[in-house]
């Protein structure tokens, strides 16, 4: 049997957390819950652990900063660039002030229902 990450922290920003669904491959535990860790791990169903291990195999290259994984699709460089694009699309203040935001390079109205009222 393999392993899965157990992330023990109250307030942490994880790499690529806006792109990767950490709940699919990692367990989260608050620092105050640390004494309960062993019981908590014993109560996780085997099927769920196996699903999380499979999900971890899918995303593991996203955390490998050694070649050949560095420049592969969904590697750390690719996900970093995707995160920058996401940030740019969501936080484009000029587009937002003009009443829209960008998705995949296309401007989308902030309030689409207002656009239909004008027609």
N, C-alpha and C positions, 0 to 999 in steps of 0.2 A: 504494500500500500504506500502511496506517495504522501505528500504533505500539502498543506495549504497555509497561506500567511494568516497569522493572527495579529491584528493591528491593535495595539494597546495605547490609546491616547484619547484625550478629551477633545482637543482642538488641533487638528492637523489638516493641512492641505496636501493631498497626495498627487504625485505626478500624473498628469493627463486625466484627472478625475472628472473633467467635463466631457471626456470622450469615452473613457472606459468605465463600465459599470462594475465597480469594485465588489459590490455585494454578490456578484456571480462567482467570484474566485477567492474572496478573502472574508475573514470573520473580524468583526469589530467589537472591542471591549473597552469600556470606560476604565480609567485608572482606579476608580473606587470599586470596581467589580473584580479586580485582580484576584482576591481570595476565592472567588467562585469559578475561576478558570477551569480547573480540572473537572468539576461537575458539569460545567457548561459544555466542555468538549465531549464528555462521555454521553451527553444527551442528544448529540447531533446524529440524525439517522445516517446509516451507511450509504444509502442511495444519494442523499444530498452531498455527502463528502465526495463521492465519486463524480457527481456532476460538477462540483467546484474544482476538482482536480482536472477534469477535462477542459473546463473553461480556462484554468490557469495555463494549461498547455497551449491554448490558442493565443493568449496574450503575453506569454513569457518573453517573446522576442522584443516586445515593446520596452523592456527594461534592460536589454543587453546592449551595452555601449562599446562592444568589440566588433570588429568586422568579422564576418560578412553581414551581421544583422543591422549594423548602424544605418545603412541607407536603404534597407528593404522596406517594402510597403508595410505599414503599421509598426515599423521600427521606431526607435526614439527620435530620429530626425524627422521622419514623416509625421509622427504624432505631434511633435513640437510645432511643425509648420501648420498642421491642421488646427492646433490650438490658437496659433496666431491669427489664422484666417477667421476662426470662430470669434475670437475677441474683436477683430476688426469689423466683422459683419454685425456683431451685436452692439458694439460701442462706437459706431461711426457717428460722432456728434453732428456733423454737417448734414448727413442724410436724415438723421432723426429730427433735427430742427426743421428740415424741409418736409417733415411728415412721412418719412419712410425709413426703412432699414434694408440692408442688403442680405439676400440669401443667394448663395452660389452666383454672385456677381450681378443679380437682378434686384432692382429696387422694389420693395413690397410696401404698400401703405401701412402705416402704423395702426390706423383705424379703418379697416377695409369696409365696414358698414357705412362710413361717411361717403365713400366713393360711390356706393350703389344708390345713395340718396340723391346724388347730383344727376344721375342718369335719367 
